[in-house]
Amino acid sequence: QLPGFRKDNVIRYFVSEGAYEAEADTTTPVYANTTPFKVVAAKPTFEDVQEYEVNRKSIKLLVPGKSVSKQPKNDVDKVLIGKIVNGVLTGATEWNIQKVVGVPGDPLYLVFVGQT
């Protein structure tokens, strides 16, 4: 799916593995979501694929540093991409964060995601 120029999204910060459910023999991860905000989305360049070891099917999100409380973590945190309606993110799909590249001063993060 080719990304549009602007996307509505939420960063899901991993909090914990969650409580153990004995009957299902599983845990349900706990996440804390940011307030929905807009990002610019683009295809990774050849240099991105080479330097950051992401694949060509990834999407590169330009995330304003002021929109998040801390730098998202690779392979732990998630991104939900959907549409903001009345301040709520709807119709969202979940993406894994593959790589995060910070910019000095944290004004911007390059967040590479791949669909789950």
KOLGU-4560 file (N, C-alpha, C; in nm, 3 decimals, padded with zeros to 5 digits):
<recs>
<n_xx: 00.084 n_yy: -00.117 n_zz: 00.000 ca_xx: 00.000 ca_yy: 00.000 ca_zz: 00.000 c_xx: 00.089 c_yy: 00.123 c_zz: 00.000 mol: A seq: 1 type: GLN>
<n_xx: 00.073 n_yy: 00.209 n_zz: -00.099 ca_xx: 00.152 ca_yy: 00.331 ca_zz: -00.108 c_xx: 00.097 c_yy: 00.433 c_zz: -00.010 mol: A seq: 2 type: LEU>
<n_xx: 00.182 n_yy: 00.486 n_zz: 00.077 ca_xx: 00.132 ca_yy: 00.582 ca_zz: 00.176 c_xx: 00.097 c_yy: 00.715 c_zz: 00.112 mol: A seq: 3 type: PRO>
<n_xx: 00.003 n_yy: 00.784 n_zz: 00.175 ca_xx: -00.030 ca_yy: 00.919 ca_zz: 00.134 c_xx: 00.069 c_yy: 01.014 c_zz: 00.198 mol: A seq: 4 type: GLY>
<n_xx: 00.056 n_yy: 01.141 n_zz: 00.169 ca_xx: 00.149 ca_yy: 01.237 ca_zz: 00.226 c_xx: 00.127 c_yy: 01.257 c_zz: 00.375 mol: A seq: 5 type: PHE>
<n_xx: 00.001 n_yy: 01.259 n_zz: 00.415 ca_xx: -00.028 ca_yy: 01.280 ca_zz: 00.557 c_xx: -00.108 c_yy: 01.161 c_zz: 00.608 mol: A seq: 6 type: ARG>
<n_xx: -00.074 n_yy: 01.117 n_zz: 00.725 ca_xx: -00.145 ca_yy: 01.006 ca_zz: 00.787 c_xx: -00.182 c_yy: 01.044 c_zz: 00.930 mol: A seq: 7 type: LYS>
<n_xx: -00.298 n_yy: 00.996 n_zz: 00.973 ca_xx: -00.339 ca_yy: 01.010 ca_zz: 01.112 c_xx: -00.289 c_yy: 00.886 c_zz: 01.184 mol: A seq: 8 type: ASP>
<n_xx: -00.230 n_yy: 00.905 n_zz: 01.302 ca_xx: -00.177 ca_yy: 00.788 ca_zz: 01.371 c_xx: -00.172 c_yy: 00.808 c_zz: 01.521 mol: A seq: 9 type: ASN>
<n_xx: -00.142 n_yy: 00.698 n_zz: 01.588 ca_xx: -00.122 ca_yy: 00.693 ca_zz: 01.733 c_xx: 00.002 c_yy: 00.607 c_zz: 01.756 mol: A seq: 10 type: VAL>
<n_xx: 00.088 n_yy: 00.648 n_zz: 01.845 ca_xx: 00.199 ca_yy: 00.564 ca_zz: 01.888 c_xx: 00.151 c_yy: 00.486 c_zz: 02.010 mol: A seq: 11 type: ILE>
<n_xx: 00.174 n_yy: 00.354 n_zz: 02.009 ca_xx: 00.138 ca_yy: 00.268 ca_zz: 02.123 c_xx: 00.266 c_yy: 00.227 c_zz: 02.194 mol: A seq: 12 type: ARG>
<n_xx: 00.288 n_yy: 00.285 n_zz: 02.311 ca_xx: 00.407 ca_yy: 00.252 ca_zz: 02.389 c_xx: 00.381 c_yy: 00.125 c_zz: 02.471 mol: A seq: 13 type: TYR>
<n_xx: 00.472 n_yy: 00.029 n_zz: 02.459 ca_xx: 00.462 ca_yy: -00.094 ca_zz: 02.537 c_xx: 00.485 c_yy: -00.060 c_zz: 02.684 mol: A seq: 14 type: PHE>
<n_xx: 00.396 n_yy: -00.111 n_zz: 02.772 ca_xx: 00.408 ca_yy: -00.086 ca_zz: 02.916 c_xx: 00.453 c_yy: -00.212 c_zz: 02.989 mol: A seq: 15 type: VAL>
<n_xx: 00.383 n_yy: -00.325 n_zz: 02.965 ca_xx: 00.419 ca_yy: -00.449 ca_zz: 03.034 c_xx: 00.359 c_yy: -00.568 c_zz: 02.961 mol: A seq: 16 type: SER>
<n_xx: 00.403 n_yy: -00.687 n_zz: 03.001 ca_xx: 00.348 ca_yy: -00.811 ca_zz: 02.944 c_xx: 00.203 c_yy: -00.833 c_zz: 02.984 mol: A seq: 17 type: GLU>
<n_xx: 00.159 n_yy: -00.770 n_zz: 03.090 ca_xx: 00.021 ca_yy: -00.786 ca_zz: 03.135 c_xx: 00.006 c_yy: -00.906 c_zz: 03.226 mol: A seq: 18 type: GLY>
<n_xx: -00.116 n_yy: -00.923 n_zz: 03.274 ca_xx: -00.144 ca_yy: -01.031 ca_zz: 03.367 c_xx: -00.148 c_yy: -01.166 c_zz: 03.295 mol: A seq: 19 type: ALA>
<n_xx: -00.106 n_yy: -01.268 n_zz: 03.364 ca_xx: -00.109 ca_yy: -01.404 ca_zz: 03.309 c_xx: -00.251 c_yy: -01.459 c_zz: 03.319 mol: A seq: 20 type: TYR>
<n_xx: -00.300 n_yy: -01.514 n_zz: 03.209 ca_xx: -00.433 ca_yy: -01.576 ca_zz: 03.206 c_xx: -00.412 c_yy: -01.727 c_zz: 03.201 mol: A seq: 21 type: GLU>
<n_xx: -00.435 n_yy: -01.793 n_zz: 03.316 ca_xx: -00.405 ca_yy: -01.936 ca_zz: 03.330 c_xx: -00.486 c_yy: -02.023 c_zz: 03.234 mol: A seq: 22 type: ALA>
<n_xx: -00.614 n_yy: -01.991 n_zz: 03.217 ca_xx: -00.699 ca_yy: -02.074 ca_zz: 03.129 c_xx: -00.650 c_yy: -02.074 c_zz: 02.985 mol: A seq: 23 type: GLU>
<n_xx: -00.606 n_yy: -01.960 n_zz: 02.937 ca_xx: -00.559 ca_yy: -01.949 ca_zz: 02.799 c_xx: -00.407 c_yy: -01.969 c_zz: 02.789 mol: A seq: 24 type: ALA>
<n_xx: -00.338 n_yy: -01.973 n_zz: 02.905 ca_xx: -00.194 ca_yy: -01.986 ca_zz: 02.911 c_xx: -00.124 c_yy: -01.877 c_zz: 02.828 mol: A seq: 25 type: ASP>
<n_xx: -00.173 n_yy: -01.753 n_zz: 02.842 ca_xx: -00.117 ca_yy: -01.640 ca_zz: 02.768 c_xx: -00.114 c_yy: -01.515 c_zz: 02.856 mol: A seq: 26 type: THR>
<n_xx: -00.047 n_yy: -01.415 n_zz: 02.807 ca_xx: -00.055 ca_yy: -01.281 ca_zz: 02.866 c_xx: -00.105 c_yy: -01.186 c_zz: 02.757 mol: A seq: 27 type: THR>
<n_xx: -00.166 n_yy: -01.077 n_zz: 02.798 ca_xx: -00.212 ca_yy: -00.976 ca_zz: 02.704 c_xx: -00.130 c_yy: -00.850 c_zz: 02.728 mol: A seq: 28 type: THR>
<n_xx: -00.043 n_yy: -00.813 n_zz: 02.632 ca_xx: 00.042 ca_yy: -00.695 ca_zz: 02.651 c_xx: -00.039 c_yy: -00.569 c_zz: 02.680 mol: A seq: 29 type: PRO>
<n_xx: 00.017 n_yy: -00.482 n_zz: 02.762 ca_xx: -00.046 ca_yy: -00.356 ca_zz: 02.798 c_xx: 00.029 c_yy: -00.244 c_zz: 02.726 mol: A seq: 30 type: VAL>
<n_xx: -00.047 n_yy: -00.154 n_zz: 02.660 ca_xx: 00.010 ca_yy: -00.041 ca_zz: 02.587 c_xx: -00.053 c_yy: 00.088 c_zz: 02.636 mol: A seq: 31 type: TYR>
<n_xx: 00.022 n_yy: 00.198 n_zz: 02.626 ca_xx: -00.030 ca_yy: 00.332 ca_zz: 02.652 c_xx: -00.027 c_yy: 00.408 c_zz: 02.520 mol: A seq: 32 type: ALA>
<n_xx: -00.141 n_yy: 00.458 n_zz: 02.477 ca_xx: -00.152 ca_yy: 00.527 ca_zz: 02.348 c_xx: -00.134 c_yy: 00.678 c_zz: 02.363 mol: A seq: 33 type: ASN>
<n_xx: -00.070 n_yy: 00.738 n_zz: 02.262 ca_xx: -00.062 ca_yy: 00.884 ca_zz: 02.256 c_xx: -00.196 c_yy: 00.938 c_zz: 02.208 mol: A seq: 34 type: THR>
<n_xx: -00.212 n_yy: 01.067 n_zz: 02.217 ca_xx: -00.325 ca_yy: 01.134 ca_zz: 02.155 c_xx: -00.304 c_yy: 01.127 c_zz: 02.003 mol: A seq: 35 type: THR>
<n_xx: -00.410 n_yy: 01.104 n_zz: 01.923 ca_xx: -00.392 ca_yy: 01.097 ca_zz: 01.777 c_xx: -00.328 c_yy: 01.225 c_zz: 01.721 mol: A seq: 36 type: PRO>
<n_xx: -00.239 n_yy: 01.208 n_zz: 01.625 ca_xx: -00.174 ca_yy: 01.321 ca_zz: 01.560 c_xx: -00.139 c_yy: 01.285 c_zz: 01.416 mol: A seq: 37 type: PHE>
<n_xx: -00.101 n_yy: 01.385 n_zz: 01.338 ca_xx: -00.070 ca_yy: 01.365 ca_zz: 01.195 c_xx: 00.080 c_yy: 01.353 c_zz: 01.174 mol: A seq: 38 type: LYS>
<n_xx: 00.117 n_yy: 01.272 n_zz: 01.075 ca_xx: 00.257 ca_yy: 01.257 ca_zz: 01.035 c_xx: 00.265 c_yy: 01.264 c_zz: 00.883 mol: A seq: 39 type: VAL>
<n_xx: 00.385 n_yy: 01.282 n_zz: 00.833 ca_xx: 00.411 ca_yy: 01.272 ca_zz: 00.690 c_xx: 00.463 c_yy: 01.132 c_zz: 00.665 mol: A seq: 40 type: VAL>
<n_xx: 00.410 n_yy: 01.064 n_zz: 00.563 ca_xx: 00.450 ca_yy: 00.927 ca_zz: 00.531 c_xx: 00.516 c_yy: 00.925 c_zz: 00.394 mol: A seq: 41 type: ALA>
<n_xx: 00.617 n_yy: 00.838 n_zz: 00.381 ca_xx: 00.690 ca_yy: 00.826 ca_zz: 00.253 c_xx: 00.744 c_yy: 00.685 c_zz: 00.240 mol: A seq: 42 type: ALA>
<n_xx: 00.782 n_yy: 00.650 n_zz: 00.118 ca_xx: 00.850 ca_yy: 00.523 ca_zz: 00.096 c_xx: 00.995 c_yy: 00.539 c_zz: 00.141 mol: A seq: 43 type: LYS>
<n_xx: 01.055 n_yy: 00.432 n_zz: 00.196 ca_xx: 01.197 ca_yy: 00.442 ca_zz: 00.228 c_xx: 01.281 c_yy: 00.455 c_zz: 00.101 mol: A seq: 44 type: PRO>
<n_xx: 01.386 n_yy: 00.532 n_zz: 00.108 ca_xx: 01.476 ca_yy: 00.546 ca_zz: -00.006 c_xx: 01.572 c_yy: 00.427 c_zz: -00.010 mol: A seq: 45 type: THR>
<n_xx: 01.645 n_yy: 00.416 n_zz: -00.118 ca_xx: 01.747 ca_yy: 00.311 ca_zz: -00.129 c_xx: 01.847 c_yy: 00.325 c_zz: -00.015 mol: A seq: 46 type: PHE>
<n_xx: 01.885 n_yy: 00.449 n_zz: 00.017 ca_xx: 01.979 ca_yy: 00.474 ca_zz: 00.126 c_xx: 01.922 c_yy: 00.431 c_zz: 00.260 mol: A seq: 47 type: GLU>
<n_xx: 01.792 n_yy: 00.454 n_zz: 00.282 ca_xx: 01.727 ca_yy: 00.409 ca_zz: 00.407 c_xx: 01.739 c_yy: 00.258 c_zz: 00.421 mol: A seq: 48 type: ASP>
<n_xx: 01.709 n_yy: 00.187 n_zz: 00.313 ca_xx: 01.713 ca_yy: 00.040 ca_zz: 00.314 c_xx: 01.855 c_yy: -00.008 c_zz: 00.345 mol: A seq: 49 type: VAL>
<n_xx: 01.953 n_yy: 00.056 n_zz: 00.284 ca_xx: 02.093 ca_yy: 00.018 ca_zz: 00.306 c_xx: 02.140 c_yy: 00.052 c_zz: 00.447 mol: A seq: 50 type: GLN>
<n_xx: 02.117 n_yy: 00.177 n_zz: 00.489 ca_xx: 02.172 ca_yy: 00.227 ca_zz: 00.614 c_xx: 02.099 c_yy: 00.176 c_zz: 00.738 mol: A seq: 51 type: GLU>
<n_xx: 01.966 n_yy: 00.170 n_zz: 00.732 ca_xx: 01.888 ca_yy: 00.137 ca_zz: 00.851 c_xx: 01.837 c_yy: -00.006 c_zz: 00.852 mol: A seq: 52 type: TYR>
<n_xx: 01.868 n_yy: -00.082 n_zz: 00.748 ca_xx: 01.829 ca_yy: -00.223 ca_zz: 00.739 c_xx: 01.678 c_yy: -00.243 c_zz: 00.754 mol: A seq: 53 type: GLU>
<n_xx: 01.602 n_yy: -00.161 n_zz: 00.685 ca_xx: 01.457 ca_yy: -00.180 ca_zz: 00.676 c_xx: 01.428 c_yy: -00.234 c_zz: 00.536 mol: A seq: 54 type: VAL>
<n_xx: 01.309 n_yy: -00.288 n_zz: 00.516 ca_xx: 01.282 ca_yy: -00.342 ca_zz: 00.383 c_xx: 01.203 c_yy: -00.241 c_zz: 00.299 mol: A seq: 55 type: ASN>
<n_xx: 01.196 n_yy: -00.267 n_zz: 00.170 ca_xx: 01.132 ca_yy: -00.174 ca_zz: 00.077 c_xx: 00.981 c_yy: -00.164 c_zz: 00.098 mol: A seq: 56 type: ARG>
<n_xx: 00.920 n_yy: -00.260 n_zz: 00.166 ca_xx: 00.776 ca_yy: -00.254 ca_zz: 00.191 c_xx: 00.743 c_yy: -00.172 c_zz: 00.315 mol: A seq: 57 type: LYS>
<n_xx: 00.845 n_yy: -00.129 n_zz: 00.384 ca_xx: 00.826 ca_yy: -00.045 ca_zz: 00.503 c_xx: 00.769 c_yy: 00.090 c_zz: 00.463 mol: A seq: 58 type: SER>
<n_xx: 00.719 n_yy: 00.162 n_zz: 00.562 ca_xx: 00.678 ca_yy: 00.301 ca_zz: 00.542 c_xx: 00.761 c_yy: 00.386 c_zz: 00.638 mol: A seq: 59 type: ILE>
<n_xx: 00.810 n_yy: 00.498 n_zz: 00.587 ca_xx: 00.887 ca_yy: 00.592 ca_zz: 00.669 c_xx: 00.791 c_yy: 00.702 c_zz: 00.715 mol: A seq: 60 type: LYS>
<n_xx: 00.778 n_yy: 00.719 n_zz: 00.846 ca_xx: 00.694 ca_yy: 00.823 ca_zz: 00.903 c_xx: 00.782 c_yy: 00.932 c_zz: 00.961 mol: A seq: 61 type: LEU>
<n_xx: 00.752 n_yy: 01.057 n_zz: 00.931 ca_xx: 00.823 ca_yy: 01.169 ca_zz: 00.989 c_xx: 00.738 c_yy: 01.218 c_zz: 01.106 mol: A seq: 62 type: LEU>
<n_xx: 00.782 n_yy: 01.185 n_zz: 01.227 ca_xx: 00.703 ca_yy: 01.210 ca_zz: 01.348 c_xx: 00.759 c_yy: 01.332 c_zz: 01.420 mol: A seq: 63 type: VAL>
<n_xx: 00.677 n_yy: 01.437 n_zz: 01.440 ca_xx: 00.724 ca_yy: 01.554 ca_zz: 01.514 c_xx: 00.753 c_yy: 01.516 c_zz: 01.659 mol: A seq: 64 type: PRO>
<n_xx: 00.871 n_yy: 01.555 n_zz: 01.708 ca_xx: 00.910 ca_yy: 01.523 ca_zz: 01.845 c_xx: 00.812 c_yy: 01.575 c_zz: 01.948 mol: A seq: 65 type: GLY>
<n_xx: 00.747 n_yy: 01.688 n_zz: 01.922 ca_xx: 00.653 ca_yy: 01.745 ca_zz: 02.020 c_xx: 00.524 c_yy: 01.663 c_zz: 02.031 mol: A seq: 66 type: LYS>
<n_xx: 00.501 n_yy: 01.572 n_zz: 01.936 ca_xx: 00.378 ca_yy: 01.491 ca_zz: 01.938 c_xx: 00.391 c_yy: 01.367 c_zz: 02.025 mol: A seq: 67 type: SER>
<n_xx: 00.513 n_yy: 01.333 n_zz: 02.067 ca_xx: 00.534 ca_yy: 01.213 ca_zz: 02.148 c_xx: 00.612 c_yy: 01.249 c_zz: 02.274 mol: A seq: 68 type: VAL>
<n_xx: 00.587 n_yy: 01.175 n_zz: 02.381 ca_xx: 00.651 ca_yy: 01.205 ca_zz: 02.509 c_xx: 00.793 c_yy: 01.151 c_zz: 02.517 mol: A seq: 69 type: SER>
<n_xx: 00.824 n_yy: 01.049 n_zz: 02.436 ca_xx: 00.958 ca_yy: 00.991 ca_zz: 02.436 c_xx: 00.981 c_yy: 00.921 c_zz: 02.303 mol: A seq: 70 type: LYS>
<n_xx: 01.105 n_yy: 00.887 n_zz: 02.274 ca_xx: 01.137 ca_yy: 00.820 ca_zz: 02.148 c_xx: 01.077 c_yy: 00.680 c_zz: 02.149 mol: A seq: 71 type: GLN>
<n_xx: 01.000 n_yy: 00.644 n_zz: 02.045 ca_xx: 00.948 ca_yy: 00.507 ca_zz: 02.035 c_xx: 01.063 c_yy: 00.407 c_zz: 02.025 mol: A seq: 72 type: PRO>
<n_xx: 01.036 n_yy: 00.282 n_zz: 02.067 ca_xx: 01.139 ca_yy: 00.178 ca_zz: 02.066 c_xx: 01.115 c_yy: 00.078 c_zz: 01.954 mol: A seq: 73 type: LYS>
<n_xx: 01.224 n_yy: 00.037 n_zz: 01.890 ca_xx: 01.219 ca_yy: -00.065 ca_zz: 01.784 c_xx: 01.166 c_yy: -00.197 c_zz: 01.841 mol: A seq: 74 type: ASN>
<n_xx: 01.085 n_yy: -00.267 n_zz: 01.762 ca_xx: 01.040 ca_yy: -00.403 ca_zz: 01.792 c_xx: 00.960 c_yy: -00.417 c_zz: 01.921 mol: A seq: 75 type: ASP>
<n_xx: 00.925 n_yy: -00.306 n_zz: 01.985 ca_xx: 00.849 ca_yy: -00.312 ca_zz: 02.110 c_xx: 00.721 c_yy: -00.230 c_zz: 02.098 mol: A seq: 76 type: VAL>
<n_xx: 00.737 n_yy: -00.104 n_zz: 02.059 ca_xx: 00.622 ca_yy: -00.016 ca_zz: 02.045 c_xx: 00.556 c_yy: -00.037 c_zz: 01.909 mol: A seq: 77 type: ASP>
<n_xx: 00.435 n_yy: 00.014 n_zz: 01.895 ca_xx: 00.356 ca_yy: -00.003 ca_zz: 01.772 c_xx: 00.309 c_yy: 00.133 c_zz: 01.722 mol: A seq: 78 type: LYS>
<n_xx: 00.260 n_yy: 00.135 n_zz: 01.599 ca_xx: 00.196 ca_yy: 00.253 ca_zz: 01.541 c_xx: 00.060 c_yy: 00.208 c_zz: 01.489 mol: A seq: 79 type: VAL>
<n_xx: -00.043 n_yy: 00.285 n_zz: 01.519 ca_xx: -00.175 ca_yy: 00.263 ca_zz: 01.461 c_xx: -00.197 c_yy: 00.371 c_zz: 01.356 mol: A seq: 80 type: LEU>
<n_xx: -00.231 n_yy: 00.332 n_zz: 01.234 ca_xx: -00.256 ca_yy: 00.428 ca_zz: 01.127 c_xx: -00.402 c_yy: 00.415 c_zz: 01.086 mol: A seq: 81 type: ILE>
<n_xx: -00.474 n_yy: 00.524 n_zz: 01.091 ca_xx: -00.616 ca_yy: 00.525 ca_zz: 01.057 c_xx: -00.660 c_yy: 00.664 c_zz: 01.018 mol: A seq: 82 type: GLY>
<n_xx: -00.776 n_yy: 00.705 n_zz: 01.066 ca_xx: -00.829 ca_yy: 00.838 ca_zz: 01.035 c_xx: -00.883 c_yy: 00.898 c_zz: 01.164 mol: A seq: 83 type: LYS>
<n_xx: -00.847 n_yy: 01.024 n_zz: 01.189 ca_xx: -00.897 ca_yy: 01.093 ca_zz: 01.308 c_xx: -01.036 c_yy: 01.148 c_zz: 01.278 mol: A seq: 84 type: ILE>
<n_xx: -01.133 n_yy: 01.105 n_zz: 01.358 ca_xx: -01.271 ca_yy: 01.154 ca_zz: 01.347 c_xx: -01.312 c_yy: 01.200 c_zz: 01.486 mol: A seq: 85 type: VAL>
<n_xx: -01.344 n_yy: 01.329 n_zz: 01.500 ca_xx: -01.382 ca_yy: 01.387 ca_zz: 01.629 c_xx: -01.280 c_yy: 01.356 c_zz: 01.738 mol: A seq: 86 type: ASN>
<n_xx: -01.150 n_yy: 01.365 n_zz: 01.703 ca_xx: -01.044 ca_yy: 01.346 ca_zz: 01.800 c_xx: -01.011 c_yy: 01.201 c_zz: 01.834 mol: A seq: 87 type: GLY>
<n_xx: -01.077 n_yy: 01.105 n_zz: 01.765 ca_xx: -01.055 ca_yy: 00.963 ca_zz: 01.791 c_xx: -01.004 c_yy: 00.896 c_zz: 01.664 mol: A seq: 88 type: VAL>
<n_xx: -00.906 n_yy: 00.808 n_zz: 01.679 ca_xx: -00.852 ca_yy: 00.735 ca_zz: 01.564 c_xx: -00.945 c_yy: 00.619 c_zz: 01.532 mol: A seq: 89 type: LEU>
<n_xx: -00.993 n_yy: 00.613 n_zz: 01.407 ca_xx: -01.087 ca_yy: 00.507 ca_zz: 01.367 c_xx: -01.030 c_yy: 00.430 c_zz: 01.249 mol: A seq: 90 type: THR>
<n_xx: -01.079 n_yy: 00.307 n_zz: 01.229 ca_xx: -01.039 ca_yy: 00.224 ca_zz: 01.116 c_xx: -00.889 c_yy: 00.200 c_zz: 01.110 mol: A seq: 91 type: GLY>
<n_xx: -00.826 n_yy: 00.186 n_zz: 01.225 ca_xx: -00.680 ca_yy: 00.179 ca_zz: 01.231 c_xx: -00.626 c_yy: 00.040 c_zz: 01.202 mol: A seq: 92 type: ALA>
<n_xx: -00.509 n_yy: 00.037 n_zz: 01.138 ca_xx: -00.432 ca_yy: -00.087 ca_zz: 01.122 c_xx: -00.306 c_yy: -00.074 c_zz: 01.207 mol: A seq: 93 type: THR>
<n_xx: -00.261 n_yy: -00.186 n_zz: 01.261 ca_xx: -00.145 ca_yy: -00.185 ca_zz: 01.349 c_xx: -00.018 c_yy: -00.216 c_zz: 01.271 mol: A seq: 94 type: GLU>
<n_xx: 00.086 n_yy: -00.140 n_zz: 01.299 ca_xx: 00.217 ca_yy: -00.155 ca_zz: 01.233 c_xx: 00.324 c_yy: -00.174 c_zz: 01.339 mol: A seq: 95 type: TRP>
<n_xx: 00.421 n_yy: -00.260 n_zz: 01.313 ca_xx: 00.536 ca_yy: -00.278 ca_zz: 01.401 c_xx: 00.640 c_yy: -00.171 c_zz: 01.371 mol: A seq: 96 type: ASN>
<n_xx: 00.700 n_yy: -00.118 n_zz: 01.476 ca_xx: 00.810 ca_yy: -00.023 ca_zz: 01.457 c_xx: 00.937 c_yy: -00.104 c_zz: 01.434 mol: A seq: 97 type: ILE>
<n_xx: 00.996 n_yy: -00.087 n_zz: 01.317 ca_xx: 01.116 ca_yy: -00.162 ca_zz: 01.280 c_xx: 01.243 c_yy: -00.087 c_zz: 01.318 mol: A seq: 98 type: GLN>
<n_xx: 01.241 n_yy: 00.044 n_zz: 01.302 ca_xx: 01.361 ca_yy: 00.124 ca_zz: 01.329 c_xx: 01.320 c_yy: 00.267 c_zz: 01.357 mol: A seq: 99 type: LYS>
<n_xx: 01.385 n_yy: 00.328 n_zz: 01.457 ca_xx: 01.361 ca_yy: 00.469 ca_zz: 01.488 c_xx: 01.494 c_yy: 00.542 c_zz: 01.481 mol: A seq: 100 type: VAL>
<n_xx: 01.496 n_yy: 00.651 n_zz: 01.409 ca_xx: 01.616 ca_yy: 00.733 ca_zz: 01.397 c_xx: 01.584 c_yy: 00.871 c_zz: 01.451 mol: A seq: 101 type: VAL>
<n_xx: 01.655 n_yy: 00.911 n_zz: 01.556 ca_xx: 01.634 ca_yy: 01.042 ca_zz: 01.613 c_xx: 01.717 c_yy: 01.147 c_zz: 01.541 mol: A seq: 102 type: GLY>
<n_xx: 01.673 n_yy: 01.269 n_zz: 01.552 ca_xx: 01.745 ca_yy: 01.384 ca_zz: 01.496 c_xx: 01.794 c_yy: 01.465 c_zz: 01.615 mol: A seq: 103 type: VAL>
<n_xx: 01.916 n_yy: 01.519 n_zz: 01.613 ca_xx: 01.966 ca_yy: 01.596 ca_zz: 01.727 c_xx: 01.865 c_yy: 01.700 c_zz: 01.775 mol: A seq: 104 type: PRO>
<n_xx: 01.845 n_yy: 01.703 n_zz: 01.905 ca_xx: 01.749 ca_yy: 01.796 ca_zz: 01.964 c_xx: 01.608 c_yy: 01.740 c_zz: 01.969 mol: A seq: 105 type: GLY>
<n_xx: 01.586 n_yy: 01.622 n_zz: 01.916 ca_xx: 01.457 ca_yy: 01.553 ca_zz: 01.915 c_xx: 01.342 c_yy: 01.631 c_zz: 01.853 mol: A seq: 106 type: ASP>
<n_xx: 01.366 n_yy: 01.719 n_zz: 01.751 ca_xx: 01.252 ca_yy: 01.786 ca_zz: 01.690 c_xx: 01.175 c_yy: 01.694 c_zz: 01.596 mol: A seq: 107 type: PRO>
<n_xx: 01.238 n_yy: 01.580 n_zz: 01.557 ca_xx: 01.178 ca_yy: 01.492 ca_zz: 01.458 c_xx: 01.234 c_yy: 01.351 c_zz: 01.474 mol: A seq: 108 type: LEU>
<n_xx: 01.148 n_yy: 01.252 n_zz: 01.455 ca_xx: 01.192 ca_yy: 01.113 ca_zz: 01.451 c_xx: 01.156 c_yy: 01.055 c_zz: 01.316 mol: A seq: 109 type: TYR>
<n_xx: 01.247 n_yy: 00.977 n_zz: 01.258 ca_xx: 01.215 ca_yy: 00.897 ca_zz: 01.141 c_xx: 01.177 c_yy: 00.760 c_zz: 01.195 mol: A seq: 110 type: LEU>
<n_xx: 01.053 n_yy: 00.720 n_zz: 01.175 ca_xx: 01.003 ca_yy: 00.595 ca_zz: 01.229 c_xx: 00.967 c_yy: 00.505 c_zz: 01.110 mol: A seq: 111 type: VAL>
<n_xx: 01.038 n_yy: 00.394 n_zz: 01.096 ca_xx: 01.013 ca_yy: 00.298 ca_zz: 00.989 c_xx: 00.922 c_yy: 00.188 c_zz: 01.045 mol: A seq: 112 type: PHE>
<n_xx: 00.810 n_yy: 00.164 n_zz: 00.976 ca_xx: 00.713 ca_yy: 00.065 ca_zz: 01.025 c_xx: 00.684 c_yy: -00.038 c_zz: 00.916 mol: A seq: 113 type: VAL>
<n_xx: 00.645 n_yy: -00.156 n_zz: 00.961 ca_xx: 00.601 ca_yy: -00.263 ca_zz: 00.872 c_xx: 00.471 c_yy: -00.320 c_zz: 00.926 mol: A seq: 114 type: GLY>
<n_xx: 00.382 n_yy: -00.359 n_zz: 00.839 ca_xx: 00.252 ca_yy: -00.408 ca_zz: 00.882 c_xx: 00.263 c_yy: -00.539 c_zz: 00.957 mol: A seq: 115 type: GLN>
<n_xx: 00.181 n_yy: -00.555 n_zz: 01.060 ca_xx: 00.182 ca_yy: -00.677 ca_zz: 01.142 c_xx: 00.111 c_yy: -00.789 c_zz: 01.071 mol: A seq: 116 type: THR>
</recs>
